[in-house]
Amino acid sequence: MKYLVHIILPLLLASCNSTNYKNSITYFGGEIINPKTNFVLFLKDDKVMDTLLLDNNNRFITEFKGLEEGLYTFKHGIEFQYIYLEPRDSVLVRLNSWDFDESIVFSGKGSSKNEFLINLFLQNEKEDNAMYHYFSLKEQDFNTKIDSLEKERLSIYKEFSKNEKNISKGFNKLTNTAIHYPLYRLKEVYPYYYQKAHHLNSFPGLSSKFYNFRNKVNLEEQDLVSFYPYQNYIVSFLYNLSYQETEKQEEDTDLTISILNNIIANIKLEGFKNTLLKRVVINDFLKSNSTCTINNKVLEVFKENCSNEKYITQVTNLVNDSKVVSNKKPLPNFKIKSDTTSIFNISDVIKDQNSVIYFWSTEFMSTEYVENRINYLKNKYPTILFVGINMEHSSKNSKLQNNLKKLDKNSQFNLTKDSAARHYLTSNYPRIIIVNNKGIVQNGFTYLNSRNLGFELNKLEKNQ
């Protein structure tokens, strides 16, 4: 970090002589301990603005001329964190990728704002988990708990403000969102969890004042749509509306259809609406019973109301992928290769064995997660063969394959360029195919953290 400071300080002092913010220089740099890749992505509203390469000491540094004040994101591997930057800031970040959020340390001009934000995020996360013990409280007691948390957070921000000069309107708005919206979200999910805690047949009756906080909510905050405290509140709000609507219907109403309709009715920002529509449809796909699927009505509503062609293609590919491998039929054969480039047929690799074939990609999951999850499953289901297949392009395979140090090398493969499996991996989404010892597919599309996976593997072991 000293190395970076020595570079930045002379440049920063020179830039401070200018009063033209359009020409001002903003610096962002840092150091990644135990890096996952050799670069850091710098993003604004989920769009990559720059790719920052790590040097031989795992450090990076860049400068931006005329950077607008606002919330940005830096991403390394599949982990990311927010950073708030103003013109002439010179923020350095140091972190260990093995403990991403908890290890982040900021320094330099503008660092105090970001230290405050990351501490607030971590505090929100702890309190969010702890709040599940309070969902059984009656409305008044629950509100008292929420009010107490709000006062505590506002007090911390007030103390921070005393020592921080020239807090901008933008940062003040962002911080207030980070303080209040997680609490608003807890109120939106309260009826659902109260019902579950007390084993009720319907949502509890709430006073007319319970949702008064919604008067403070703006559903059209363009500069906050990529900010998770804001986005997660909006999603919880839409789910709450939909749950309560389906409860009032005399006939069975599809919850996902209701959520999609509420997005269409309430969200006017086109890009945000498209993001939410896609998020809900994919969530519905993954949470479907046993084999992942989307019903035709859900797909129809999504396609009719999503204006993002890329999202439509992604969801369509995912649905089509799920239909190619059919349950209760033999697994179609396909080619795979080992890290020694030897070519195999999948049918030969899994012959006469109950098998789990898991396709993975670092686009969606970390290598650590794959390793830990598969080792857990292997220990729990020792009679089942677990075969890993990296879906990524061959130019990356060699390096990424070597990163899976905790997994059996002999059970790790890549797809050949012309492998038939590529026909049902067009969405690039990770999937699992479960096959019995006769080569018959038991589940053509599930995923590593599916809540039904344990049940299905128990059943597979018993039927061998």
PyMOL commands that set and color helices and strands:
alter all, ss='L'
color gray80, all
select helices_A, chain A and resi 2-15+21-23+97-103+111-133+139-163+169-197+212-216+222-224+228-248+255-266+270-287+296-305+309-324+346-349+367-380+394-402+409-411+420-424+453-462
alter helices_A, ss='H'
color red, helices_A
select strands_A, chain A and resi 25-33+39-44+47-53+59-65+70-76+79-85+90-96+105-107+335-337+343-345+355-360+385-390+412-415+431-435+441-446
alter strands_A, ss='S'
color yellow, strands_A
deselect
rebuild
show_as cartoon
